[in-house]
Structures are given as C-alpha cells and as structure tokens.
Amino acid sequence: MFFSVHPPVLASVSDLIRDVGNELTTYSSQMTTTHWGIVAGCAVAFGFLCLKGSGVNR
C-alpha cells in the first residue's frame, strides 16, 4: 500500500477530532447572541474580502 498509516497515528487523529468537536460544542453552548453576531459579521466581512480578491491578476 502506498500510504501506510499506523494505528497509533489513526488513534491520535481521531482523538484530536473528538477533542476539537468537544471544545466547539462547549464554546458554542456558552456563546451569547452578541458573540454569534460578532462571529457572523466577521464571516461576512471575510467572505467579501475573499470575493474582492488580491488584485494581482488585474
């Protein structure tokens, strides 16, 4: 097999994914409406900046 992944690596990756998921659920359950508004505003601003582009190809 070209990509050989050892079981301890798979276990550590799955542990990492589980830990990240647990932290995200903890953070999201503690966020208020104001926090969600700030996150949404940042996401929209980032999206517009991505749509604008760098201007290098112009």
Secondary structure, 3 states (H helix, E strand, C coil): CCCCCCHHHHHHHHHHHHHHHHHHHHHHHHCCHHHHHHHHHHHHHHHHHHHHCCCCCC
